[in-house]
Structures are given as C-alpha cells and as structure tokens.
Amino acid sequence: MTNRREFSKMALGGAALLAAQRSGASKLPPLPPGVKIGTSASGRTTEEHMRYLKQLGITWVSLSAQPEEATAEGFIKIRKQWEAAGFKVYNIGSGVGPSGSLHNMPEVTLNLPGRDKKIEEYLNYIRYLGKAGIPYTTYAHMGNGIWSSGRATMPRGYSARELNMASPERRGVWAGITYNEPLSHGRRYSEEEIWDNYTYFIKKVVPVAEEAGVRIGIHPDDPPQPMLAGVPRCIFSSFEGYRKALEIANSPNIGVCLCVGCWLEGGELMGKDVVEAIKYFGSQKKLFKVHFRNVSAPLPHFVETLLDDGYYDMYKVMKAMVEVGFDGIAIPDHIPLLGVSPGTRDTSRGGGTGEYRPSAGLAHSIAYMNALLNAVKSETGRS
C-alpha cells in the first residue's frame, strides 16, 4: 500500500510532469530584447496624435478598443493601422466585451451571478488577441474598483489623483460603478473565497492563453489594502500573494504587470521593495509590463506625482529593469494633469483613465523615462 508520503511525492511528480507538458505546448512569441518605453493610446486616434507620439520617440503602444472592435478582425485592423504608421502594438486592453468590462470583474473576483459568462467572454478575448498577433494583455482582479478620495494640487501646481484613507470621500470606481464603505456588496467576503474564485478563473484561462500564445500580466490592487468595503485584497496586494497566485497558475503565460505606483502605495505591506519584486519576477521571466509611476508617500495617504516628484528614486526602478533583462513595455501611468503651454492644444491621451491630458504631462514622463534608461545603459554598459 502506498503511504501518505509516497503518495505526496507521486502527486508532486505528476503535477511537475503535467506542468512541463503544458508549458511545452505554450506558444509564447519571442519579444525583441530590451526595455520598450511606450505609452497608452486609444485604438481610434488621429494622424495628429500619431505624429505627436512619433515626435516623442515612441514606437511601442498599449491600446484600448471600442466594444464593436473587440473581435479578432477588429484587433487585426487596429494592429495594421498602427503598424502602417510605424508603431508596434504590445497589447490591446481588456476593457471591452459583450457584457462590458473584462477587467476588474466583480462577477469573477466575488463569484457573483454571471461569472461563467464573463469568463467565457474573457477567454474569447484572449483567443482574439492570439489570432490578431497581439503578444500581451493586462488583467486586474479587483472586486470593487480603484479607490480614490478626490484630486489634490501638488506644491508644483499640478493636479493628481489622491487617496486619503481617513477621508469620508474615499470610494471605489470602475466601469461607471461606484463602490462605497462599509460593504460594497452587502457582506464581508473571506480570504478563502477570494483565493478559490481566483483559482477557478485562472485554471480556465491558462490553457486558452497558452494555446493563443498570449501573455497575461496581472496588475496589483489599487490600492493594496488588506480589506476594502468588505472585500479582502489578499492576493495582488503583496509579494507573497503574487508568488502564490503565479504558482497556482503554473504557466509561462501568466505573470505580472507591475504597477510601480501601486507597489509604492502599499509600502512595507507589500513584503518586498519594488526593486526586489522586479528582480524576482524578472528573473522568473514573469515580468511582462511595467506601469512607471511615482507617489508622494505610502498609504494611508498618497497623491500620484510626476516621476521626479515622488518619494521613490525611479532611477533604481529603471536600473533593476535593465539589469534583470526585462524585455516588455514600460509606460507612464495615471499621468498628473499639467497646464497647456500657450499656443498649444490639448491633444494627447494617456494613463488609462480615459481623460484627455495636456501634451506636457506625457512629454515630461517619456522624456524622463528615456533619460533614466540612457543613464542606466551608460552606467552599466548594457543595451
């Protein structure tokens, strides 16, 4: 008779064999080496905007799409339009599907009615990306949105998103829905429920992502808090949560979209410094995308800042990305609102919140990121 220890060894061995077999079936397309500094943009844009992005030296873009475009044919059309203009499309975001957003889906995170329908829409979205030759997408697993308490004006005069956990104005928002304390969904959820729901979802996603050859980077919770309005943020609010989640997925296609700003919001609660996280996930070949942003301080109160105006030295972030051999895209994220220079018009779009932003904000971020990258390359001798 097989004893418990022998059975455990057999089970682990079988799991390893299955993982090896499945990983071998993955069709991950190779990426050109090196850090790719890019930006978010709408799939529907103007020649004027494309010309502006070229003037900034941008080649790689992270795009959004309209619901009627969210098909394989629609994604192919978007990719070809941008490629014809000299750009390379890294991803087309999961903000659209027949039933609405396929990003931050409470039906999936909290096992609400409609969960399986949402998951099937998401799987079709991954299939469409694969057919369109799009190598990557970002997924977020928040059940009650991104939380803010308003906007603040920084000493330098620009406006930016703020979250003060002591403010009565704090609330979560996603896809036009607002979530409030004390209970956003009428009850408290357990951490076990959140983990079970994630596992149910990711086990359905992995084989489809591997077959499609699409990388999925999971975004940190924003903000990373132990509990918000009755919903635990126990998975993507810490290094250990991420490590366990990626082990459950057990796939070369499932990795991290590391939002530096979210990681800095969490501070010590994240368990590892952001540079340590980059080096760990990068060495595991699980770092797929970086949202390059800074904040004024860790929680309980932060304001998003320009890259050179926050509490963290972003040079360290860029250096870690280069040293670990990161070959994904890095984009500015949640860019603060700067004034428009006299004689110019507000034409640029970036940051992922749907706001039109003055050209100065994106230009500042891209220029700063390129300067950091060039400085790191000069110091380290790496390309």
N, C-alpha and C positions, 0 to 999 in steps of 0.2 A: 504493500500500500504506500502511496506517495504521501510523505508527511508535509506539514504546512510550509516548512522552509523550502523543500524541494519544489512544491507547487508554486511558491512565490518566484523562485528562480526561473521556472519554466514560463510563468506568465510574463515576467520581465523580458526574458529572451524572446518570446513570441511577439511581444509589443515592439521590441527593437527591430526584429525581422520585418514586421509589417511596416514600421516607420521607414526602414531602409528601402523596402519595395515601393512604398508610396512616394518617397522622396525621389527615387529614381525615375518615377513617372512624371514628375513635375517638369513643366516646360518653361522654366524661367528664362526669358530672353536676356542676353547679356546687355549691360549698360556700358557706355564709354567711361573710361576711368576719370576720376577727379570730381571735386565738388562742383556742382552745377548751380550757379546763382541765377535764380529766376524770379517770377512773380505770378500772382494770381491775376486772372483776367476773365472776362465773360467770353464764352464761345462765340457770341454775337458781338462783334466790335466793329470799329470803323477803321478805315485806312489811316486816318489821322492818329488814332490811338496806337495802331501797329507801328507807325512811323516814330511816334514818341518812344515806344519801348525799344525800338532799334537804336534810337539816339542814346538811350541809357546803356546800350551794350548788352541787352537781354536777348538770349537765344531760346532758353527753356521756359515753358509756360505751364501753369497749372490752371485748367479751365473749368468753367461751370457750363451747364446746359439748361435749356428750357424743357419742360415736360414733353412737348411734341418732338423734341430732338433725341430723346432718351431711348434710342434703338441702335442696333449695330450700324444700320445705314446712316442714321443721324450722326453717330460718333465718327464714322469714316469721313463723312462730309466735313465735319468740323476739323478733323485732323488734316485733311488735304488742303483746306482753305488756309490754315495756319502754316502748313509746310510750304505751300506755294509762295507765302510771304517771307520765307526764310527762317521760320521758327521750328522748334521741336516740341511736341506735346508730351509732357510727362504723365499727366493724368487728367481725367475729366471727372469732376466731383460727383458724389452720390447724393446730391441734394434733391434729386427728382426721381419720381416713379409714378405709376398709375394712381396710387393712393396717397401721393405726397412724398415727403422727405424719407430717404432711405439712410439717414444719418441721425444719430441720437433718437432712435425709435423706442419710445416707452413700451410699445407692444412687445418688443423683443427683450428689452432690459428687465421689464417687470412682469412678463408673461401675462399680458392683457389680451382681451379678445382681438382677434385679427393677427395674432403673432405669426402663424404659419403662412398667411397670405403675404405679410410683409417680408418674411424670409424668402419666399419664392420670388417675389419681385426683386429682392436684392441679388439672389442667385442669377436671375436673368440679366440684371445689370452687369454682373461680373462676366457673364458669357458675352454680352455685347462688347464690353471693353476688349476682351480677348480677340474677338472677331475683327475689331477695329484696329488691333495692333497697339493698344494703349497699355503700357507696362505696369501701371500702378494706380491705386486709389487709396484714399484715406477713409477710415471708418471711425466713428466715435460712439461710445456705449453709455451715454448719459441718459438717465430716465426722466429727468425734469429740467433739462436745458442748461444753458450757460448763465451764470448768475452775475449780476451787477447791482450796484446801488445808485447808478447815475453816471455823470461825467464830471471831471474835475479839470480846472485850469492849472497847469503847472507853472512854477516861477518864471520859466522862459516864455510863457504866454500861450502855449498850445493847449488844445483840449484833447482829453483822452478818457477812455473808459476807467471807471473806478469801482472797486468793491470794498465796502466797509462792513464787516460782519456785525457791527454794532448798530448799523443804520436800519431804521424801520422801512426804508425804501428798497432794501435788498429783495431781489426776486430773480427767478429763472425765466428765460425766454428761449424758445426755439420754434421755428416754422409757424410763427404767428400765434403761438400759445404761450400764455404767461402762467408761471407756477409760483405759488406763494407758500410761506410758512402758515400754520405749523405742519400740515400734512398735505403735500401736493396731490396725492392720490388716495386720500381718505383713510390711510392706515400706515403703520410702520412696517417696513419690509426687513427681513433678516438678511444677514450677510450670506447665509447658506442659499437663500433663494436667488440672490444676485449671481452667485457663482454657478448655481445649477442652470440658470437661464442663459448665462454666457456659454457654458459648456454645450448646452442644447443647440445654440446658434452656431458656434464655431465648428462643431463636428459636421454640420450640414454644409458649411461654407468651404472647408478645406478641400474636399475632393473636386469641387467645382473650380476653385481658384487654381488648383494645380493643373487641372485639365485645360483651363483657359490660358494658363501662363501669366497670371496677373498677381502682382504683389499687393498685399493689403497692409497698410501701416495703421496701427490703432493709436488714436490721439488720446492724450491724457485728459482726465476730467478737468473741467474748468468751472469753478476752482476745485482743486484737490482737497476735499474735506471729508472727514470720516462719515458724516451724515448731513444731508440737506433735506429738510421738509419730509422727513420720514424715509428717505431713500439712502441707503448706505452707498458710499463711493469707495468700496473696499477693494476694487480690482485695479483700476487705472489711475490711482491716486498715490502710488508708492512703487519703489523699485521692486520690492518683493511681490507685490500684486502683479506687476508686469511679468516678472520672471515665471511665476506660477501659471499665468494665463498663456504665455508662449509655450510652456511645457505641455499644457493641455492641448493646445492646437497642434503641436508637434509637426510643424510643416515649414519648409523653407520659404513658403509664400506668405506666411503670417509673421509680421514684425511690428516695428514701431514707427509712428510719425511723432517724433519727439518735439513737442512744442516747448521751446526753452522758457517762454513766458510762464506757462502753466507750471513747469517744474520749479521755477523760481518763486512762484506764488506759494507753493507748498513748503518751501524751505526745508527745515530739518525733518518734517513729517514724511518727506519723500524717501528717507532712508539712505540715499546716496546723493552726493553732489551731482549737478548736471554734467560736469566733465566726466565723472566716474561712470555715469549712465551711458554717455556717448561712447566711451571706450569699451564698456562691457557689451552693449548691444551691437556696436560696430564690429567688434572682434568676432561676434557670433554671426555676422552677416545678416543681422536682423534690424539694422537701422536703414530705413527706406526713404525718409523725408525729414527735414528739419524746418520747423517754424521758428524763424530767427527774430526773437523779440525780447525786450527787457521790461522790468517793472521796478517801481520805486522801493519796494520792501516786500518781505514775505507777509502772508496773512498773519493777523486778522484784518489788515488794511493795506491795499495796494492800489496804485494807479499805473496804468500802462504808460511807458515812456518811449521817447526816441532812443535809439540804440546806445547812444553815448551819454544818456542822462539817467540811467537806472542804477540799481545797486550792484549789478554784476559786471565784471570785466568781460565783455563779449569777445575780446581777443582770445581768451582762454577757450571759449567755445569753438571758435574757428580753428584754432590750433589743434584741438582734440579731434575735430572732424578730419583735418588733413592727416594727422598722424595715424589715425585708425584706418585710413584708406577709404573713407566714405565716398561713394560714387553716386549718391542720389542727389535730389534737388533740395536747395535751401532757399526759402522765400521769406521776405518780410511779412509780418503778420500783425493784424489789428493796428495798422499804422495810425498814430495820432493825427489829428486834424491841424494842419498848418495853414497859415494865410496864403492867399494867392498873390503873387507878385503883380504890381501894377502893369497893366497892358496885356496880361495873360488871361486865359480862360481855364476853368476847372474841367479838365478832360480825362484825367487818369482814374482808373478804378483799381482797387487792390484791397487786400486784407481779409476778404471773405465775409464781411458783414453786410454787403450789399449797398454800402454808402459810396457815393461818388466823392473822391478825395482830391484835394488840390495836388497839382503836379509836384509841389515841393516835398511833400511827405514821402512819396515813393522814390523820388530822385535822391533825397537825403539817405534813405535806407539802402538803396542799391549802391550808391557811391561809397557809403561807409563799409558795407559788406565786401565790396571789391577791394577797398583799401586794406581791410583786415586780411583778406585772402592773399593779396600780394605781399603783405608784410610777413605773413607766416611762411609763404613759399621762399621768400628771401632768407628768412632766418633758418629754416630747416633744410633748404635745398631740395625740397620735394615739389613735384609738379601737381 
